[in-house]
Amino acid sequence: MNDFINTRAVYTLFHKEMLRFYKVALQTVGAPIMTSLLFLLVFAHVLEEQVKVYDGISYSAFLVPGLMMMSVIQNAFANSSSSLIQSKVTGNIVFVLLTPLSHLEMYLAFVGAAIVRGLLVGLGVGIVAIIFIDLPVAHPFYLLAFAFLGSAVLGSLGMVAGIWADKFDQLAGFQNFVIMPLSFLSGVFYSIKSLPAFWQTLSHFNPFFYMIDGFRYGFFGVSDVSPGVSLMIVLAAWLSLAAFTIALLARGYKLRS
């Protein structure tokens, strides 16, 4: 233990969260990989010859980074949000609150596990995809940075949703009406430059767009927005959500009642 963070306590809660999704890995890791592979096979088969996005890059290759990043952010969100709502509904959240964990330490453990699950699923999608598609890596730094920050943002947002929700259907509503639309309308299946001006402008207010566009830049070295700008926006989103989440934990909002 150091002066600021009880690393043993953080690791213990982190390990518990890791075991939680590892025990049902077929559902939490295998199923999302299969879903992304089906998206790839269907869209690539139907649109491969009809859609051209970047010069020298096939539509199938263009799809892969978007599907990887969509898997990362959706599963990072699912991990932290489902853990908190399950603990609240079953009543065992009290055993976490009674531990000598600070609010920062609790945040690090939950979001750390969410990051690991998100990255595992994204890596799985990439490994399966490269069996069928040649995928270059132009900028590894941006690839790793956007994968990490994207999963951290959604892990934080998952904690906010899990704290806010009182029932499973409220959490499902948050995921279906917020996370899913933002994911699908973020440029996973298309470049926003192909959209009318109004929808291009609207897309720039979607933080998921910057995660996917920057992540895709890591593979191909081309993007719709400067990767530096995207990185700053995603980093700012993470820091803002982290501060907000830790403030909710400090207040005990919907956790101590």
N, C-alpha and C positions, 0 to 999 in steps of 0.2 A: 504493500500500500504506500502511495506517495502522499504528499501534503494536500493534494487537490482532489484526486480521484481514487476511490477505493477499487483498485483494479480487480481484486479477487471477487468482490461483490458484483461488479459489472460483468465479469466473466461468468459467474454462476448464473445470473439471470439470462445472459446471452446464450449460454450453453442450454439452458432450459428451453429457450425459444427456438434454438436450432434443433433440439430433439423433437420439438413439437411438430415441425414440418418434415423432419427426416423420417419419422416413424410412418408417415403416409406419403412417402416420396413419389409413389406412382400417381397419386392425385395432385400433389403440390408442385411436382417438377415434371414428371412424365407427361401428364395430360396437357399442360400448356405447350410443351414442345410439339406434341402431336397436332394440336390445334393450329399452331403457326405453320407447321409443315403442310397441312391441308390448305390453308390460305395460299401458301406459296404455289402449290401444285395447281390449284384451281385458277388463280389469277394469272399465273405465268402461262398456263395452257391456253387460256382464252384471249389474253391481251399481248402475248409476246410479240406478235408481228404487227399489231395495231398501234402500240404505244411506244414512242421514243422520247426519252427524257433528256439524257446527257449524251453527247457524242462519244461513240466508242464504248458505251455501257449498255448492255442488254437490259430489258425490262425486268427479267428474272433477277439479275444481279442488283438492280436498283431496289427491288422489293426487300431483299434479305436484311439490310441494315434497319429498315423501318420495322420489319416484323420482329427482329431481335430486340430493338429498343422498346417496342410496344409490349413485348413479353416481360422485359425487365421492369418497366414502370407499373404494369398491371399487377405483377406478382409481388413486387415490393409493397405496394399498397395493400394487397390482400393479406400479406403476412402480419403486418402490425395491426391493421384494423380488426381482423378476425380474432387475433389473440386477445385484444382488449375487450371486445364485445363479449366473447365467450367467458372471460374472467368476470366481467360485470354480471352477466346473466346467471352464471353458476354461483357467484358470491365469493369465489376464491381470490378476487382482486385484493381482498383485505390482507392476505398473506404476503403480497408484494408490498403493500403500503406500510406494513408493520416492520419491514426490514430496514436496516440502517442505510438504505440507499438514498442519495440525494436525488433531486429532480433531474439534474444533469446526467447522473449515472443511470437512472432509469431510462432516460431518453436514449443514451448511447447504447444500452443493451437491446432495447426494442428495435431501434433503427438499424443497429449493426446486423441483427438477424435478418431484417427485411432486405438490407443490401445484399447479404450473402445469397438469400433465396432468389432475388431478382437477377443477380449476376449468374448464378448457376443455370437458371432457365434460359437467359439470353445466350450463354455460352453453349448450352445444349442445342438451341435453335441454330446457332452458327455452325456447330460441328456437323449437324445433320445436313444443313444446306450446302456446305462445301463438298459433300459427296456428289452433288448434282451440278453445282455451279462454281465456276472459277471466280474467286473473290479476292481482289488485291487489298493490301493494307498500306495506304499512303502515309498516314500520320498516326502512329500508335498512341502518342500522347493524348490527342483529342479523343481517340477511341475510348481509352481508359477513363479519361476525365469525365466525359459525358455519361458513360455507363455508371460510374460511381455517383456523380452528382444527381443524375436522373433518378436512380434508385433511392438516394438519400432524400430527395424532395418528396417522392411518393411514399417512402417509409414514414416521413414526418406527417404528410397529409393523411396517411392511414391512421396514425395515432390520433390526429384531430378528429377524424370521422369516428373512430372507435370510442373516444371519450364522449363525443357529442351524442352518439346513438344510444338509445335505451333498449331497442329491440333489433332483432336480426333484419326485419323488413325495412327499418330505417337505414341500416347500413347498406342493404341491397339497393335501396332507392338511390343512395348517394353514389354507389358504384355504377348503377345503370344510367343515371341521368346526369352525372358529372364526369366520372372517370372515363367511361366508355365513349361518349361523344367527343370529348377532348382528345382521346387517343386516335379515334378513327378520322377525325377532321384535322389532323396535325401534319399531314403530308406523308403518311405511311405508304399509301398506294399511288401517290401522284406528287408532282412538283407544284408548289403554289403559283409558280409563274404561268401555269396553264389555266389559272382561274381568272374570271373577270376582275377588274380593278377593285370593286367593292369587297369581294371575298378574299382577295389578296390582303387588303388592309385589315380585314377582320381576323385573318389567320395570324397576323403579327401580334394580336392580343392573347393568343393561345400559347402558354408557356411550354406545352408539350411539343409544339412545332420546333422550338429552338433546341430542345433535347434531341429530337430525331434528325433535324437538319445538321446539327453539329456532329452527331454520331456518324451520320452518312459521310460527312466530310472526312472523317478519320479513315474511311475505306477508299474513297475515290479522289479526294483532293478537290472536289467541286461541291458547291452548296448554293442555296438560294440567298443566304445571309452570311455575312462575314463570321467565321467561326469564333473569332475573338469577341465579337458582340454577343453571340449566342452564349458563349461561356460565361460572360459577365452577368447576363440575364439569369441564367440557370443558377449560378452561384448566389446571386442576390435573392432569388426565390428560396433557395435552401436556407440561407441565413435567416431570412424573415420568418419562414415556417418553423425553423428550429427554435427561435426566440419565442414565437407564439405558443408552440407546443409546450416548452418548458414552463412558460407562464401559466398555462392551463394546469399542468401538473402541480405547480406550486400552490395554486388556488384550491386544488382538489376538486375542480369543477366536474360534477357528476360522478365523482369517484368515491367521495367520503360520505355520501348521503345514503 
